[in-house]
Amino acid sequence: MTSTPHLRRPDQSHLRQEWGTVADNALRLERDAAERLVTALNSEVSGLYILFNQVRKHYWLAEGAEWGPVSGFLEDAADRLTEITDDIAIRITALGGVPACGPMGIRQHAPIYVEDAHHYDIRSSLERDLDGYATLAVQWREHIELADRLGDTATSELLRRHLKTLEADAHVLDRYLADDTLVLHDATR
């Protein structure tokens, strides 16, 4: 039995730009600066993609006494992550790059790990979500500084705006995880 590759490769005559390359951009940002920013932003897109899938999974599996508010928050948070991902991917394209996509590209550039496919309790799930948000926030601050150093104010402003959203969602998760909310793991024993 032969295995079928999971990667579909259209005819090369349709290829406009190879992954990992940065073309000239209409923004007139120097290629070296654009390349550095595309690499940084592809890490953002990859992390967002993994966090989106994890948050969406936790939304699907949410249960317990606070199911309503928690699942509502997770559904909205996943929608916000989608919007942020789109904005960052569009910026990558404007900088002359190709946004990270597909499982291999995403895993290669992501600052966070893909969670196992199992169903975990809501408290530990939200803890992993909070860790993902925190990891992205730290990286975003570094990339804001990079964009500032490279003179790309638009990328810096885009990241700053979305960092506020990531931090606000992390704050909500932190509040859900406070001792006076959700049933603590030890209380069920």
C-alpha positions in Angstrom: 0.0 0.0 0.0 1.4 3.4 -0.9 0.7 6.5 1.0 -0.7 9.6 -0.5 1.0 12.9 0.3 -1.1 15.3 2.3 0.3 18.3 0.4 -1.4 19.3 -2.8 1.0 20.8 -5.3 -0.7 22.7 -8.2 1.1 23.0 -11.5 4.2 25.2 -11.1 3.0 27.5 -13.9 0.5 28.9 -11.4 3.1 29.7 -8.8 3.3 33.5 -8.2 5.7 33.6 -5.2 7.5 30.9 -3.2 6.9 30.5 0.5 9.8 32.0 2.5 10.6 34.7 -0.1 9.9 38.5 0.2 9.3 40.4 -2.9 9.5 44.2 -3.4 6.7 45.9 -1.7 4.6 48.9 -2.6 5.3 50.3 0.9 8.9 51.1 -0.2 10.2 49.4 2.9 13.8 48.1 2.4 13.8 44.4 1.6 16.0 43.5 4.6 13.6 45.3 7.0 10.6 43.7 5.2 12.1 40.2 5.5 12.7 40.6 9.2 9.2 41.8 9.7 7.6 39.1 7.6 9.5 36.5 9.7 8.2 38.1 12.9 4.7 38.4 11.6 4.6 34.8 10.4 5.4 33.8 13.9 2.4 35.9 15.1 0.1 34.3 12.5 1.3 30.8 13.4 0.7 31.4 17.1 -2.7 33.0 16.5 -3.7 30.0 14.3 -2.8 27.5 17.0 -4.4 29.6 19.8 -7.6 30.0 17.7 -7.9 26.3 17.2 -7.3 25.6 20.9 -9.8 28.3 22.1 -12.3 27.0 19.6 -11.8 23.4 20.8 -12.3 24.6 24.4 -15.5 26.4 23.3 -16.8 23.1 21.8 -16.0 21.1 24.9 -16.9 23.7 27.6 -19.1 22.3 30.4 -19.8 22.8 34.0 -21.6 25.3 36.3 -20.3 28.4 34.4 -20.7 26.9 30.9 -22.8 29.8 29.5 -20.5 32.7 30.3 -17.3 30.7 29.6 -18.4 29.3 26.3 -19.8 32.7 25.2 -16.4 34.3 26.0 -14.5 31.5 24.2 -16.7 31.8 21.1 -16.2 35.6 20.9 -12.4 35.2 21.7 -12.0 32.8 18.7 -13.8 35.3 16.5 -11.4 38.1 17.6 -8.4 35.8 17.0 -9.7 35.3 13.5 -9.9 39.0 12.8 -6.4 39.6 14.2 -5.0 36.8 12.1 -6.5 38.2 9.0 -5.1 41.7 9.7 -1.6 40.3 10.3 -1.7 38.1 7.2 -2.8 41.0 5.1 0.1 43.1 6.5 2.6 40.2 5.6 1.3 40.4 2.0 1.7 44.2 1.9 5.3 43.8 3.1 5.9 41.4 0.1 5.7 38.1 2.0 3.6 35.0 2.0 1.6 34.4 5.2 2.3 31.1 7.0 -0.3 28.5 6.3 -0.8 24.7 6.5 0.1 22.5 9.5 3.8 22.3 8.7 4.3 26.0 8.2 2.3 26.9 11.2 4.1 24.5 13.5 7.4 25.5 12.2 6.9 29.2 13.1 4.6 29.1 16.1 5.8 30.2 19.6 3.2 27.9 21.2 2.5 24.2 21.0 -0.5 22.4 19.6 -2.5 20.9 22.4 -3.3 17.2 22.4 -6.6 16.3 20.9 -8.0 15.0 24.2 -10.9 16.6 26.2 -9.5 18.2 29.4 -11.3 19.9 32.3 -12.2 23.5 31.7 -9.9 24.9 34.4 -6.7 23.4 32.9 -8.0 24.2 29.4 -8.4 27.9 30.3 -5.0 27.9 32.0 -3.4 26.7 28.7 -5.4 29.4 26.8 -4.1 32.0 29.2 -0.5 30.7 28.7 -1.0 31.0 25.0 -2.2 34.5 25.2 0.7 35.5 27.5 3.3 33.9 25.3 1.9 35.8 22.3 1.8 39.1 24.2 5.4 38.8 25.2 6.5 38.1 21.6 4.3 40.9 20.3 6.0 43.4 22.5 9.3 42.3 21.1 8.0 42.6 17.5 6.5 46.1 18.2 10.0 47.1 19.2 11.4 45.5 16.1 9.0 47.4 13.9 9.8 50.6 15.6 13.5 50.1 15.2 13.0 49.3 11.5 10.9 52.4 11.0 7.6 50.6 10.1 5.2 52.6 12.1 2.1 51.0 10.5 3.1 47.5 11.5 4.0 48.8 15.0 0.5 50.4 15.3 -1.2 47.3 14.0 0.5 45.1 16.6 -0.2 47.6 19.4 -3.9 47.8 18.6 -4.2 44.0 18.6 -2.0 43.5 21.6 -4.6 45.4 23.6 -7.2 42.9 22.5 -5.0 39.9 23.4 -4.3 41.5 26.8 -8.0 42.2 27.4 -8.9 38.6 26.6 -6.1 37.3 28.8 -7.4 39.4 31.7 -10.9 37.8 31.3 -9.3 34.3 31.4 -7.3 35.3 34.5 -10.5 36.4 36.2 -12.3 33.1 35.2 -9.3 31.3 36.8 -9.5 33.2 40.1 -10.1 31.2 43.2 -13.7 32.4 43.6 -14.8 31.2 40.1 -15.1 27.8 38.4 -15.0 24.8 40.6 -11.5 24.1 41.7 -10.0 20.7 40.9 -9.5 19.9 44.6 -13.2 20.6 45.4 -14.4 17.7 43.2 -12.4 15.1 45.2 
